[in-house]
Amino acid sequence: MAKVLILFAHPRYENSLVQQHLSTVAQKVSGVTFHDLYEFYPDFDVQIKYEQDLLIGHDIIILQHPFYWYSCPPLLKQWIDLVLEHGWAYGRAGKALAGKIMMNAVSTGGSQAAYQPDGFNRFTIGQFLAPFDQTARLCNMAYYPPFVVHGTHRAATRDIENAGESYRLLLEGIVAGKFSDEAIRNVTYLNELIN
Ligand SMILES: Cc1cc2nc3c(=O)[nH]c(=O)nc-3n(C[C@H](O)[C@H](O)[C@H](O)COP(=O)(O)O)c2cc1C
């Protein structure tokens, strides 16, 4: 059984529809630790040792957040800046995270078609997430393709419920080690493993 840590970042949780539902779903999956960064650190005062110990105790780290300006909300960036220390997470002596896995679980206002080379946003989600991919690599972690919920501006209740169901199945599958490395390597979004 893999131990999954979700680092959740949403600056306006009370206004959230999609991420709120995904969070409710995730918190019910056994084997998943759900860590709400904005709830924990409203003053951005991230406790480095506490966070590092949390990371040590888990195998798979999921960064769950709405896509904001083609990236993550600022507290998650603050968390990355402070917690992934040189000599601990990376650098010659920094091997604390070696062998672990990192991935993003994001929601976007834009549709999937908008995130294509010829689409409105010109780049794919994978391209926008390159800094996370390379951060994982620098920290000796593998990086999985993302789980993505697109088109949140137009999402109906049923779409949100379907996304929650996919996320639940994905998390349960990850905890159970159901997906092979090869299957994961062959998808653009982890959502495809569920369909
Ligand atoms: C400050 C801000 C920046 C955003 N930037 C993007 C963006 O770059 N790309 C995109 O597709 N959607 C963007 N959105 C839309 C959010 O991703 C979308 O509202 C969110 O994923 C919906 O989830 P929620 O209901 O949990 O808030 C942005 C929204 C806000 C408030």
The ligand as an SDF file (V2000), in Angstrom:
LIG
                    3D

 31 33  0  0  0  0  0  0  0  0999 V2000
   -6.5480   34.2940   -9.8150 C   0  0  0  0  0  0  0  0  0  0  0  0
   -7.0690   33.2530  -10.7670 C   0  0  0  0  0  0  0  0  0  0  0  0
   -6.2590   32.8110  -11.8010 C   0  0  0  0  0  0  0  0  0  0  0  0
   -6.7120   31.8320  -12.6840 C   0  0  0  0  0  0  0  0  0  0  0  0
   -5.8860   31.4090  -13.6980 N   0  0  0  0  0  0  0  0  0  0  0  0
   -6.3100   30.4520  -14.5580 C   0  0  0  0  0  0  0  0  0  0  0  0
   -5.4520   29.9980  -15.5890 C   0  0  0  0  0  0  0  0  0  0  0  0
   -4.3050   30.4170  -15.7280 O   0  0  0  0  0  0  0  0  0  0  0  0
   -5.9330   29.0480  -16.4370 N   0  0  0  0  0  0  0  0  0  0  0  0
   -7.2000   28.5330  -16.3220 C   0  0  0  0  0  0  0  0  0  0  0  0
   -7.5660   27.6730  -17.1200 O   0  0  0  0  0  0  0  0  0  0  0  0
   -8.0240   28.9420  -15.3220 N   0  0  0  0  0  0  0  0  0  0  0  0
   -7.6060   29.8950  -14.4440 C   0  0  0  0  0  0  0  0  0  0  0  0
   -8.4340   30.3070  -13.4300 N   0  0  0  0  0  0  0  0  0  0  0  0
   -9.7010   29.5870  -13.2080 C   0  0  0  0  0  0  0  0  0  0  0  0
   -9.5330   28.5500  -12.0780 C   0  0  0  0  0  0  0  0  0  0  0  0
   -8.5600   27.5910  -12.3880 O   0  0  0  0  0  0  0  0  0  0  0  0
  -10.8490   27.8800  -11.8040 C   0  0  0  0  0  0  0  0  0  0  0  0
  -11.7780   28.8650  -11.4010 O   0  0  0  0  0  0  0  0  0  0  0  0
  -10.7280   26.8100  -10.6990 C   0  0  0  0  0  0  0  0  0  0  0  0
   -9.9250   25.7480  -11.1180 O   0  0  0  0  0  0  0  0  0  0  0  0
  -12.0870   26.2980  -10.3230 C   0  0  0  0  0  0  0  0  0  0  0  0
  -11.9740   25.5140   -9.1600 O   0  0  0  0  0  0  0  0  0  0  0  0
  -12.7500   25.9090   -7.8360 P   0  0  0  0  0  0  0  0  0  0  0  0
  -14.2160   25.8450   -8.1370 O   0  0  0  0  0  0  0  0  0  0  0  0
  -12.3410   24.8930   -6.8290 O   0  0  0  0  0  0  0  0  0  0  0  0
  -12.2870   27.2990   -7.4510 O   0  0  0  0  0  0  0  0  0  0  0  0
   -8.0150   31.2880  -12.5440 C   0  0  0  0  0  0  0  0  0  0  0  0
   -8.8370   31.7570  -11.5010 C   0  0  0  0  0  0  0  0  0  0  0  0
   -8.3800   32.7270  -10.6280 C   0  0  0  0  0  0  0  0  0  0  0  0
   -9.2850   33.2010   -9.5250 C   0  0  0  0  0  0  0  0  0  0  0  0
  1  2  1  0
  2  3  1  0
  2 30  2  0
  3  4  2  0
  4  5  1  0
  4 28  1  0
  5  6  2  0
  6  7  1  0
  6 13  1  0
  7  8  2  0
  7  9  1  0
  9 10  1  0
 10 11  2  0
 10 12  1  0
 12 13  2  0
 13 14  1  0
 14 15  1  0
 14 28  1  0
 15 16  1  0
 16 17  1  0
 16 18  1  0
 18 19  1  0
 18 20  1  0
 20 21  1  0
 20 22  1  0
 22 23  1  0
 23 24  1  0
 24 25  2  0
 24 26  1  0
 24 27  1  0
 28 29  2  0
 29 30  1  0
 30 31  1  0
M  END
$$$$
